[in-house]
Amino acid sequence: MKTLIILAHPDINNSSNANKVILDALMQKLDIKVKDLYALYPDYKIDVLAEQSALLECDLIVFQYPLHWYSVPSVLKAWVDSVLLYGFAYGEGGNKLSGKKLLVSTTIGGPEESYRPGGHNSFAMSDFLKPLQQTAHFCGMDFINPILSYGMVCIPQGNTSKNDIQRRAECHANRLIDTIDGLKCL
């Protein structure tokens, strides 16, 4: 299964221990192609044809990102808006993504218990992911159950250490690798 990782982290090499650990594990254990959107498009001028070509060549698309204000980072939103066009991803003749799979893999700063009705963030993560689920559906893709990890931010004087985050990131990476490997059998 040809896998394309769409990475959307604004500073993967300097500020994200978790996403870097996840990405490194994927690159060591799987044959994947990675598109680092912030590195490729710091000006947000997306090369639509190059991105559509990459999508045509893969079977599985993985969005890897940290949750930003209950959504995807801005460059990923710009990418979706620019690349998933009428006539390509939907509408007349827009069946190019039909049958492909979309898997969301995200790291979340807050604890899991804060993402539920009555919790600090009022809603479950599944509610925040509905726009991506609908995007997949609208484009004819299969939306795979997301890989989520909570408590992925290290706050000085907090209860979470860098070692805790490292361990959680390794577990996240293993779950993601297992999911991708499992999809190869379908």
FIVEXLUM-763007 format. One line per 4 residues: number of its first residue (from 1); their letters; for each residue x negated, z negated, y of N, C-alpha, C. Coordinates in steps of 0.05 Angstrom, whole numbers. Last residue first. Layout:
BEGIN
NUM> a> X Z Y X Z Y X Z Y | ... $
! end
This chain:
BEGIN
186> lckl> 122 -75 -110 150 -66 -107 152 -36 -107 | 70 -90 -109 83 -88 -135 111 -77 -134 | 57 -97 -57 45 -74 -70 58 -69 -97 | 79 -145 -43 93 -121 -35 82 -96 -49 $
182> gdit> 40 -181 -61 65 -180 -75 81 -155 -68 | 0 -173 -21 -5 -166 -49 20 -163 -65 | 29 -196 22 21 -167 23 15 -158 -6 | 34 -249 4 58 -233 10 51 -203 9 $
178> dilr> -20 -264 -1 -3 -264 -25 22 -247 -20 | -34 -260 53 -48 -243 33 -30 -241 8 | -1 -300 74 1 -273 84 -11 -253 63 | -21 -346 48 7 -338 45 12 -309 53 $
174> nahc> -74 -344 69 -69 -342 40 -40 -334 34 | -64 -353 123 -77 -328 114 -72 -323 84 | -43 -405 121 -27 -382 132 -38 -356 121 | -88 -432 103 -64 -432 86 -46 -409 95 $
170> earr> -122 -424 147 -130 -414 120 -106 -412 102 | -92 -451 186 -96 -422 188 -105 -410 162 | -96 -503 167 -69 -490 168 -72 -460 170 | -152 -511 173 -139 -513 147 -112 -499 146 $
166> qidn> -156 -505 229 -171 -488 211 -158 -487 184 | -124 -548 246 -116 -521 252 -130 -501 234 | -156 -590 227 -128 -587 218 -119 -559 222 | -202 -581 257 -204 -579 228 -176 -576 216 $
162> kstn> -185 -593 308 -192 -565 302 -194 -561 272 | -128 -638 301 -156 -632 305 -161 -602 300 | -72 -667 329 -82 -645 313 -111 -638 321 | -55 -706 364 -57 -713 336 -68 -691 318 $
158> gqpi> -94 -707 426 -70 -703 410 -75 -711 381 | -138 -706 458 -125 -732 454 -98 -729 439 | -128 -637 469 -145 -660 471 -129 -686 471 | -93 -599 422 -91 -612 448 -110 -636 449 $
154> cvmg> -90 -541 389 -106 -566 390 -105 -576 418 | -37 -511 354 -51 -514 379 -66 -542 379 | -1 -504 312 -26 -489 312 -41 -490 339 | 48 -521 293 28 -541 300 0 -528 302 $
150> ysli> 65 -473 241 71 -490 264 48 -509 269 | 69 -407 219 54 -432 217 58 -447 243 | 102 -358 180 101 -375 204 84 -399 198 | 118 -296 160 99 -317 154 94 -333 180 $
146> pnif> 185 -270 148 160 -275 164 143 -297 153 | 209 -225 100 210 -253 110 183 -260 123 | 211 -158 126 202 -177 105 203 -205 117 | 254 -109 138 243 -132 151 237 -153 129 $
142> dmgc> 246 -41 130 253 -65 116 239 -89 130 | 269 6 180 248 -8 165 260 -32 150 | 301 34 214 303 40 185 281 27 169 | 304 18 266 285 39 260 284 46 230 $
138> fhat> 339 -24 263 347 -1 279 329 23 273 | 309 -61 233 334 -50 222 341 -24 237 | 268 -73 270 262 -62 243 287 -48 232 | 299 -94 311 282 -71 316 276 -57 290 $
134> qqlp> 321 -139 286 339 -117 293 323 -91 299 | 273 -169 281 289 -162 257 307 -138 263 | 261 -176 334 243 -160 317 257 -151 291 | 305 -207 351 299 -181 363 281 -164 347 $
130> klfd> 299 -254 316 321 -235 312 316 -208 327 | 263 -294 325 253 -269 312 275 -248 309 | 291 -337 344 272 -324 362 262 -297 351 | 318 -352 297 333 -342 320 315 -327 340 $
126> smaf> 277 -370 265 291 -346 257 308 -334 279 | 262 -417 290 245 -394 294 260 -368 285 | 321 -448 318 303 -444 295 286 -419 302 | 327 -482 382 334 -461 363 313 -459 340 $
122> snhg> 309 -524 415 338 -518 412 345 -498 390 | 260 -548 423 263 -520 430 291 -508 424 | 269 -600 404 258 -596 431 262 -567 441 | 331 -596 366 303 -602 370 294 -595 398 $
118> gpry> 382 -578 364 379 -606 370 350 -614 374 | 364 -530 316 385 -540 334 382 -570 339 | 292 -524 317 317 -526 303 338 -535 323 | 233 -536 326 246 -510 325 271 -511 307 $
114> seep> 210 -584 319 220 -579 346 235 -552 347 | 192 -585 267 216 -600 273 227 -595 301 | 143 -558 271 166 -545 259 192 -559 266 | 109 -566 334 114 -574 306 140 -561 297 $
110> ggit> 80 -511 373 96 -535 369 100 -541 340 | 53 -461 368 39 -485 377 54 -511 370 | 49 -416 316 67 -429 335 54 -455 343 | 34 -350 294 26 -378 297 41 -391 320 $
106> tsvl> 63 -301 251 58 -313 278 50 -343 275 | 77 -242 226 60 -264 220 53 -277 247 | 126 -199 201 117 -215 225 101 -238 215 | 128 -136 173 123 -165 167 112 -178 192 $
102> lkkg> 164 -81 155 153 -96 178 152 -125 170 | 156 -21 117 162 -49 118 149 -62 143 | 191 43 114 167 26 118 176 -3 119 | 241 67 114 229 59 88 203 44 90 $
98> slkn> 229 102 173 248 96 152 234 90 126 | 198 121 212 191 94 202 209 86 179 | 219 170 226 191 169 217 183 142 206 | 268 188 245 267 173 219 239 169 209 $
94> ggeg> 293 217 289 277 192 291 276 176 266 | 328 258 291 301 264 281 282 239 281 | 364 222 337 362 248 323 333 254 316 | 345 152 329 359 174 341 356 200 325 $
90> yafg> 277 126 321 307 124 319 319 149 332 | 224 139 323 232 115 309 262 112 305 | 227 192 346 206 184 328 216 161 310 | 273 198 374 262 222 362 239 216 344 $
86> yllv> 255 146 418 276 164 408 264 189 397 | 196 107 399 212 124 417 235 138 402 | 157 62 397 181 66 381 202 81 396 | 119 60 439 113 74 415 138 80 398 $
82> sdvw> 135 29 484 122 55 488 121 72 463 | 158 -18 464 173 -1 483 162 27 486 | 116 -37 433 142 -30 420 157 -11 439 | 78 -45 474 72 -27 452 98 -18 439 $
78> aklv> 102 -85 505 96 -59 517 91 -38 495 | 102 -126 466 127 -116 477 123 -88 489 | 47 -132 462 62 -123 439 89 -113 447 | 34 -150 513 23 -124 504 38 -114 479 $
74> spvs> 60 -201 515 69 -179 531 58 -152 522 | 73 -232 451 57 -228 475 64 -202 489 | 142 -247 433 116 -234 427 100 -233 453 | 171 -312 446 172 -283 441 144 -273 433 $
70> ywhl> 168 -362 469 189 -357 450 192 -327 442 | 120 -360 498 145 -364 511 168 -354 494 | 89 -332 445 86 -335 474 113 -337 486 | 59 -343 383 84 -343 398 78 -349 427 $
66> pyqf> 5 -299 366 15 -326 372 41 -324 388 | 8 -247 315 7 -257 343 14 -287 344 | 15 -189 280 1 -215 280 -3 -224 308 | 57 -150 246 53 -159 273 40 -187 271 $
62> vild> 44 -101 200 43 -130 204 38 -135 233 | 72 -51 162 64 -58 189 66 -88 192 | 61 -10 107 68 -37 116 56 -42 144 | 44 41 103 69 34 89 80 7 99 $
58> cell> 15 89 149 17 64 134 44 60 121 | 14 136 179 -5 134 156 -2 108 140 | 49 129 220 56 149 200 39 145 175 | 21 93 252 45 84 238 53 103 216 $
54> asqe> -19 126 272 -27 104 255 -2 93 240 | 13 160 303 -2 171 281 -10 149 262 | 31 125 343 50 136 324 37 148 300 | -19 115 368 -4 93 355 16 104 335 $
50> alvd> -31 166 387 -50 152 369 -36 130 354 | 13 174 422 8 192 399 -11 179 378 | 6 132 460 30 134 443 25 151 418 | -34 90 482 -38 117 472 -16 122 451 $
46> ikyd> -13 50 536 -13 54 507 -17 84 501 | -37 14 582 -32 43 580 -35 51 550 | -53 -38 590 -26 -33 579 -18 -3 579 | -104 -48 601 -88 -39 624 -59 -33 616 $
42> pyla> -124 -60 552 -124 -81 571 -108 -74 596 | -118 -35 497 -102 -29 520 -101 -52 540 | -154 -53 457 -149 -24 461 -136 -18 488 | -152 -108 462 -178 -95 464 -174 -65 470 $
38> yldk> -97 -117 454 -110 -126 479 -137 -113 483 | -89 -96 402 -76 -84 426 -89 -92 452 | -124 -78 351 -125 -100 370 -114 -90 397 | -107 -57 291 -105 -47 319 -103 -72 337 $
34> vkid> -136 -49 228 -128 -68 250 -129 -53 276 | -122 -34 162 -131 -23 188 -120 -42 209 | -147 -61 99 -128 -58 121 -140 -44 145 | -155 -86 41 -162 -61 54 -141 -55 74 $
30> lkqm> -170 -156 40 -152 -134 38 -164 -109 51 | -208 -196 49 -194 -195 23 -177 -171 19 | -230 -193 100 -247 -198 77 -234 -192 51 | -186 -187 134 -206 -166 133 -225 -169 109 $
26> ladl> -159 -235 125 -146 -210 118 -167 -188 115 | -197 -271 147 -190 -273 119 -177 -247 109 | -196 -255 201 -221 -253 185 -215 -254 155 | -143 -268 215 -152 -240 216 -177 -237 199 $
22> ivkn> -144 -325 209 -125 -308 194 -135 -279 193 | -184 -339 246 -187 -346 218 -169 -328 201 | -158 -320 293 -184 -309 284 -189 -314 255 | -114 -353 297 -110 -324 292 -135 -310 283 $
18> anss> -141 -404 303 -122 -398 282 -120 -368 276 | -174 -402 349 -185 -408 323 -167 -399 301 | -174 -370 404 -155 -372 382 -169 -377 356 | -208 -360 446 -190 -383 448 -172 -387 424 $
14> nnid> -246 -319 434 -254 -343 448 -234 -366 447 | -226 -275 406 -253 -285 400 -261 -311 413 | -174 -265 426 -178 -272 398 -205 -284 392 | -140 -265 473 -168 -273 473 -176 -283 445 $
10> phal> -87 -247 466 -101 -240 490 -131 -247 490 | -65 -214 409 -75 -240 419 -93 -234 443 | -39 -178 368 -32 -182 396 -40 -210 404 | -49 -129 320 -58 -154 330 -52 -156 360 $
6> iilt> -21 -99 270 -19 -97 299 -24 -125 310 | -47 -74 213 -44 -99 227 -43 -93 257 | -24 -35 161 -33 -34 189 -26 -61 203 | -37 -15 96 -28 -37 114 -40 -34 141 $
2> km> -15 20 41 -31 22 66 -19 3 86 | -17 0 -23 0 0 0 -18 0 25 $
! end
